[in-house]
Amino acid sequence: MSKDCFSSRIGYVLAAAGSAVGLGNIWRFPYLTAKYGGGIFLLTYLVLVLTFGYSLLIAENCIGRMTGKGPIGAFRDLCAGKSSFLGKVRIGGWLNSIAPVIIVPYYCVIGGWVTKYCVAMMVNPISRFDKDAMVEVGGVMKDASTVYFTSFITSTWEPILFFLIFTVILIAVVAMGVEKGIERFNKVLMPLLVLMCVGICIYCCFLPNAGDGFRYYLLPDKSQFSYMTVVAAMGQLFFSLSIAMGIMVTYGSYMRKEDNLVANVNHVEIFDTGVAFLAGMMIIPAVVSFGGKEAAEAAGPGLVFCTMPKVFASFPGGRFVAIVFFLLVLFAAATSAISLLETNVQTIGQELKMSRKKAIVCGFAEIVVWGIITILGYSVLSSIHPLAFIERYKGMDILDTTDFIANNVIMPLGAIFTTILVVAVIGLESFCKEVDGNEKRWKRRGVFQFCMCVIVIPCLLIVLLNSIGVLK
């Protein structure tokens, strides 16, 4: 498979930021912020981004640029000739490659949901989602917005149709290549996404009682802090920064040798964190204005699809803002899903010696097969619960199970092996020289070294042990 590269620094930054700015920022970050105390979660997250997250972001990009290969090839080359113990660290490449294979099908399923809601906001009166709108289901009156979402995902053919529409768009972009497809796509969508975020934030500033929402979001309350605040914030970093998914290794391999890696990663970190911050600014104050702090804390994963339509239906100009909001979420989902698919395509092409076209066909087939199985997990396959033998997880459907395995088990393990690769296999001093050469421009070099040696692995172990139920 031929080598492809980004044409410029801005191309890399927007593509890497597009990967990082996804559903994790627009959907997951706001509801976790609301769930874990608003401002105190935001502060904890920002501290971890600047230390824990930054270190892994630098590590993965540098590994990719050093080798010019995807995760499997990069780990294999760097571990070649090492002792039998250190040689086993190459398994980290497989873990980093397996994660996007598992994630991208269900990510496309959720992308299909967002596509459906873009259409729904355009063709349906916004009053259909009003907080007082009720529908009768089995003789019981239920919230219309929740019923609309539930009836959609539990139907058979409609979710598959929107899933395929979303997936075909991704395939078309990736098929055009890194520079002409991914880079050009992100150069258009990322500025639009930021403008939409800012516009909705301005709109939210003028909502009734918006001040209460901004205070809840921006002012830390120490009484809300617990160890779960830290665990949740660390888990969110995987989503927000696209770490431990092989994406940053892949994009690092497309970076030119003459590019300033530190500056590039700094720009991605700032861009991604800024969009996550704006996402909270546009969602949490609106939800608090709509139903008080309790509504924000109780929204959970249904925040985007069940709560936000009701929020928009309650305020002037809500339909227009709802359309813009769901287009924004669609753009974010697309940029991240493209990065996941590109990582799979590069790995398949390099490891199986396939042409890019054949690798894309393989990636597409995997998405379609597992994506349809995931969709049917809400209808004809709803009785299947893959982790039913574990009491804590016996109620998980197919989507939740694959999400749990990828994000709570494989990704923390992959990040642990990445850290060991940097510290023990390559060597910290040699790695830092690769990052910055002898130019001494890397101001956070000490932070990186301290985090990789002291902070990262204990934090990852806490995330992993909490996920599998060892920590309560």
C-alpha positions in Angstrom: 0.0 0.0 0.0 1.5 3.3 -1.1 2.6 5.9 1.5 0.3 9.0 1.9 1.0 12.1 3.9 -0.7 15.3 5.0 0.2 18.3 2.8 0.7 20.8 5.6 0.6 21.4 9.4 -2.9 22.7 9.2 -3.9 19.6 7.3 -2.6 17.3 10.1 -4.0 19.5 12.9 -7.5 19.7 11.5 -7.6 16.0 10.7 -6.2 14.9 14.1 -8.5 17.4 15.8 -11.4 16.1 13.7 -10.6 12.6 14.9 -10.6 13.8 18.5 -13.6 16.1 18.2 -16.4 13.5 17.9 -19.3 12.1 19.8 -17.1 11.9 22.8 -16.9 15.7 23.0 -20.4 16.7 21.8 -22.4 13.9 23.5 -20.4 12.1 26.2 -18.5 15.0 27.7 -21.5 17.2 28.6 -23.5 14.4 30.2 -20.5 13.2 32.2 -19.9 16.8 33.3 -23.5 17.1 34.5 -23.4 13.7 36.2 -20.2 14.3 38.1 -20.8 17.8 39.5 -20.4 20.3 36.7 -17.5 22.7 37.4 -15.5 20.2 39.5 -15.6 17.6 36.8 -14.5 20.3 34.2 -11.5 21.3 36.4 -10.5 17.7 36.9 -10.7 17.0 33.2 -8.6 20.0 32.3 -5.9 19.0 34.7 -5.8 15.5 33.3 -5.8 16.7 29.7 -2.7 18.8 30.3 -0.8 15.9 32.0 -2.1 12.4 31.5 -3.8 13.0 28.1 -1.1 15.1 26.7 1.6 12.5 27.5 -0.2 9.7 25.6 -1.0 12.1 22.7 2.7 12.9 22.3 3.7 9.3 22.7 1.3 7.9 20.0 2.1 10.6 17.4 5.8 10.2 17.9 5.6 6.4 17.6 3.8 6.8 14.3 6.2 9.4 12.9 9.3 7.3 14.0 8.2 4.2 12.1 5.9 5.5 9.4 3.6 2.6 10.2 0.3 1.8 11.9 0.1 0.4 15.4 0.9 -3.3 14.6 3.9 -2.5 12.4 5.2 0.3 14.7 5.2 -1.9 17.8 6.7 -4.8 15.9 9.5 -2.8 14.5 10.3 -1.0 17.8 10.3 -4.3 19.8 12.5 -6.2 17.2 15.6 -7.6 18.7 14.6 -6.9 22.3 14.7 -9.5 25.1 11.9 -12.0 25.2 10.1 -10.0 28.0 10.3 -6.6 26.2 9.6 -8.2 22.9 6.1 -9.2 24.1 5.3 -5.5 24.4 4.5 -5.8 20.6 1.0 -7.0 21.7 0.2 -3.4 22.4 0.1 -2.8 18.6 -2.6 -5.4 18.3 -4.6 -3.9 21.2 -4.4 -0.5 19.6 -5.5 -1.9 16.3 -8.4 -4.1 17.6 -10.0 -1.1 19.4 -11.0 0.8 16.2 -12.2 -2.4 14.5 -14.6 -2.9 17.4 -15.6 0.7 17.7 -16.2 1.9 14.2 -19.3 -0.3 13.4 -21.3 0.9 16.4 -19.9 4.4 16.0 -21.5 4.3 12.5 -24.7 3.0 14.0 -24.9 6.1 16.3 -23.9 8.2 13.3 -27.0 6.8 11.6 -29.1 7.9 14.6 -27.7 11.4 14.3 -28.4 11.4 10.5 -32.0 10.4 11.3 -32.4 13.3 13.8 -31.0 15.8 11.3 -33.8 14.8 8.9 -36.4 14.6 11.7 -35.7 18.2 12.8 -36.1 19.4 9.2 -39.4 17.7 8.4 -41.2 17.5 11.8 -42.7 20.4 13.8 -40.5 21.1 16.8 -43.6 20.9 19.0 -43.6 17.2 18.5 -40.7 17.1 21.0 -42.1 19.5 23.5 -41.7 18.6 27.1 -45.4 18.4 27.6 -46.0 16.3 24.5 -47.2 12.8 25.4 -48.2 9.7 23.4 -50.1 6.6 24.4 -48.1 3.4 24.4 -49.9 0.2 25.5 -52.5 2.3 27.3 -49.9 4.3 29.2 -49.1 8.0 28.4 -45.3 8.4 27.9 -42.9 11.3 27.0 -43.1 11.8 23.3 -39.4 12.6 22.7 -38.3 9.4 24.5 -40.9 7.3 22.7 -39.8 8.7 19.3 -36.2 7.7 19.9 -37.1 4.3 21.3 -39.5 3.5 18.5 -36.8 4.4 15.9 -33.9 2.4 17.3 -36.1 -0.7 18.0 -37.5 -0.7 14.4 -35.7 -2.9 11.9 -35.2 -1.3 8.5 -35.1 2.5 9.2 -32.0 2.4 11.5 -30.2 0.2 8.9 -31.0 2.7 6.1 -29.6 5.7 8.0 -26.6 3.6 9.2 -25.8 2.8 5.5 -26.2 6.4 4.4 -23.7 7.5 7.1 -21.3 4.6 6.3 -21.3 5.2 2.5 -20.3 8.9 3.2 -17.3 7.7 5.3 -16.2 5.2 2.6 -16.4 7.9 -0.1 -14.1 10.3 1.9 -11.6 7.6 2.9 -11.5 6.3 -0.7 -10.2 9.7 -1.9 -7.1 9.3 0.3 -5.4 11.2 3.1 -4.8 14.6 1.4 -7.6 14.8 -1.1 -10.2 13.1 1.1 -9.6 13.2 4.9 -7.6 16.4 4.9 -9.9 18.3 2.6 -13.0 17.1 4.4 -11.8 18.3 7.8 -10.6 21.6 6.4 -14.2 22.3 5.6 -16.1 20.6 8.4 -13.9 21.6 11.4 -14.3 25.4 11.0 -18.0 25.0 10.4 -18.3 22.9 13.5 -16.5 25.5 15.7 -18.7 28.3 14.2 -21.9 26.2 15.0 -20.7 25.6 18.6 -20.0 29.3 19.1 -23.4 30.3 17.6 -25.4 27.9 19.9 -23.4 29.1 22.9 -24.4 32.7 22.1 -28.0 31.6 21.7 -27.8 29.8 25.1 -26.5 33.0 26.8 -29.9 34.6 26.3 -32.1 31.8 27.6 -34.1 32.3 30.8 -32.1 31.3 33.9 -29.0 30.6 31.7 -26.9 32.1 34.4 -27.7 29.2 36.8 -26.4 26.8 34.1 -23.2 28.7 33.5 -22.5 28.8 37.2 -23.1 25.1 37.6 -20.8 24.4 34.6 -18.0 26.8 35.4 -17.7 27.1 39.2 -16.2 24.0 40.9 -18.0 22.7 43.9 -15.6 20.7 46.1 -18.4 18.9 47.8 -19.1 17.1 44.5 -15.6 15.7 44.2 -14.9 12.0 44.6 -12.5 9.4 43.2 -15.2 8.6 40.5 -14.8 12.2 39.3 -11.2 11.4 38.4 -12.0 7.9 37.0 -14.8 9.3 34.8 -12.6 12.2 33.6 -9.7 9.8 32.7 -12.1 7.5 30.8 -13.4 10.5 28.9 -9.9 11.4 27.8 -9.8 8.2 25.6 -12.9 9.5 23.7 -11.9 13.1 23.6 -8.3 12.7 22.5 -8.7 9.5 20.4 -5.9 7.9 22.4 -5.4 4.1 22.6 -7.3 3.6 19.4 -4.4 3.5 17.0 -5.6 6.7 15.4 -2.9 9.0 16.6 -0.2 6.4 15.7 -1.7 6.3 12.2 -1.9 10.0 11.8 1.5 10.4 13.2 2.8 8.1 10.5 1.4 10.5 7.9 3.2 13.5 9.5 6.2 14.8 7.6 9.6 14.4 9.3 10.2 18.2 9.1 7.0 19.0 10.9 7.2 20.2 14.5 5.6 17.4 16.4 5.3 19.2 19.7 3.6 22.2 18.1 1.2 20.0 16.1 0.2 18.1 19.2 -0.3 21.3 21.2 -2.6 22.6 18.5 -4.7 19.4 18.6 -4.8 19.4 22.4 -6.1 23.1 22.4 -8.5 22.5 19.5 -10.0 19.4 21.0 -10.3 20.7 24.6 -11.8 24.0 23.3 -14.5 22.2 21.4 -15.3 20.0 24.5 -15.5 23.1 26.6 -17.8 24.8 24.1 -20.0 21.6 23.9 -20.6 21.8 27.6 -21.3 25.6 27.3 -23.9 25.0 24.7 -25.7 22.0 26.3 -25.5 22.3 30.1 -26.8 25.9 30.5 -29.6 25.1 28.0 -30.6 21.9 30.0 -30.4 23.7 33.3 -32.5 26.6 31.9 -35.0 24.1 30.7 -35.4 21.9 33.8 -32.9 23.0 36.5 -29.8 21.3 37.7 -31.7 18.1 38.3 -32.6 17.8 34.7 -28.9 18.0 33.6 -27.8 15.5 36.2 -30.5 13.0 35.3 -30.1 13.3 31.5 -27.4 10.7 31.1 -26.6 9.1 27.7 -30.1 10.2 26.5 -29.0 13.8 26.7 -28.6 14.4 22.9 -31.5 12.3 21.6 -34.1 12.6 24.3 -33.4 15.7 26.3 -32.1 18.2 23.8 -35.1 18.0 21.4 -37.3 18.9 24.3 -35.0 21.8 25.3 -35.1 23.3 21.8 -38.8 22.9 21.6 -39.2 25.0 24.7 -37.4 28.1 23.5 -37.9 30.7 20.7 -36.2 29.8 17.4 -35.8 26.2 18.7 -36.3 24.4 15.4 -33.6 26.3 13.6 -31.2 25.8 16.5 -32.1 22.1 16.7 -31.2 21.6 13.0 -27.9 23.4 13.4 -27.2 21.4 16.6 -27.8 18.0 15.0 -25.8 19.0 11.9 -23.0 19.9 14.3 -23.2 16.5 16.0 -23.3 14.8 12.6 -20.1 16.6 11.5 -18.4 15.6 14.7 -19.5 12.0 14.4 -18.3 11.9 10.7 -14.8 13.3 11.4 -14.1 10.8 14.1 -15.6 7.8 12.3 -13.4 8.6 9.3 -10.3 8.5 11.5 -11.4 5.1 12.9 -12.0 3.7 9.4 -8.7 5.2 8.1 -6.8 3.4 11.0 -8.4 0.1 10.0 -7.7 0.6 6.3 -4.0 1.4 7.0 -3.6 -1.6 9.3 -5.3 -4.0 6.8 -3.3 -2.6 3.9 0.1 -2.8 5.6 -0.3 -6.1 7.5 -2.1 -8.1 4.7 -0.1 -6.4 1.8 -3.4 -5.2 0.2 -4.0 -2.2 -2.1 -5.8 0.7 -0.5 -9.0 -0.1 -2.5 -9.1 -3.7 -1.3 -8.4 -2.6 2.3 -11.3 -0.2 2.1 -13.6 -2.9 0.8 -12.6 -5.1 3.8 -13.2 -2.3 6.2 -16.6 -1.5 4.7 -17.7 -5.2 4.9 -16.7 -5.4 8.6 -18.7 -2.2 9.4 -21.8 -3.4 7.5 -21.9 -6.9 9.0 -21.2 -5.9 12.7 -23.2 -2.7 12.4 -26.3 -4.5 11.3 -25.9 -7.1 14.1 -25.6 -4.1 16.5 -28.7 -2.5 15.2 -30.7 -5.7 15.4 -29.6 -5.9 19.0 -32.4 -3.5 19.7 -35.1 -5.5 17.9 -34.9 -9.1 16.7 -31.7 -9.8 18.7 -32.7 -7.9 21.8 -32.7 -11.1 23.9 -29.0 -11.5 23.4 -26.8 -10.2 26.2 -23.2 -11.3 25.6 -22.0 -10.6 29.2 -25.1 -12.1 30.9 -22.8 -14.5 32.8 -21.4 -11.6 34.7 -24.0 -10.2 37.2 -22.8 -6.6 36.9 -23.2 -6.6 33.1 -26.0 -9.1 32.4 -28.4 -6.4 31.1 -26.0 -5.0 28.5 -27.2 -5.1 24.8 -24.8 -5.7 21.9 -23.9 -2.1 21.4 -23.2 -1.5 25.1 -21.2 -4.7 25.3 -18.9 -3.9 22.4 -18.5 -0.3 23.8 -17.5 -1.7 27.2 -15.0 -4.2 25.8 -13.3 -1.6 23.6 -13.3 1.4 25.9 -13.1 -0.1 29.3 -10.8 -3.1 28.7 -8.8 -3.0 25.5 -8.0 0.8 25.4 -6.6 1.0 28.9 -4.5 -2.1 28.3 -3.4 -0.7 24.9 -2.3 2.6 26.6 -0.4 0.7 29.3 1.6 -1.1 26.6 2.2 2.2 24.8 3.7 3.6 28.0 5.9 0.5 28.5 7.1 0.8 24.9 8.1 4.4 25.4 9.8 4.0 28.8 11.3 0.6 28.7 11.7 -0.4 25.1 12.7 2.8 23.4 14.0 4.5 26.5 12.7 7.9 27.7 15.8 9.9 26.7 15.9 8.4 23.2 12.2 9.0 22.8 12.4 12.6 23.9 15.2 13.2 21.5 13.1 11.8 18.7 10.2 14.2 19.7 12.3 17.4 19.9 15.7 16.6 18.5 18.3 18.8 20.1 16.4 22.1 19.6 15.2 22.3 23.3 11.9 23.8 22.3 9.8 21.3 24.2 8.7 23.2 27.3 6.6 20.4 28.7 9.3 17.8 28.4 9.6 17.4 32.2 5.8 17.0 32.5 5.8 14.3 29.9 8.7 12.4 31.6 7.1 12.6 35.0 3.7 11.5 33.7 5.1 8.5 31.7 7.2 7.3 34.6 4.9 8.0 37.6 1.3 9.0 36.6 0.1 7.2 33.5 0.2 3.5 34.4 -1.3 3.8 37.9 -4.1 6.0 36.4 -4.8 3.4 33.7 -4.8 0.6 36.2 -7.4 2.5 38.2 -9.6 3.0 35.1 -9.2 -0.7 34.2 -9.9 -2.1 37.7 -12.9 0.2 38.2 -14.3 -0.9 34.8 -14.1 -4.7 35.6 -15.6 -4.2 39.0 -12.6 -4.7 41.3 -12.9 -1.2 42.6 -16.3 -0.2 44.0 
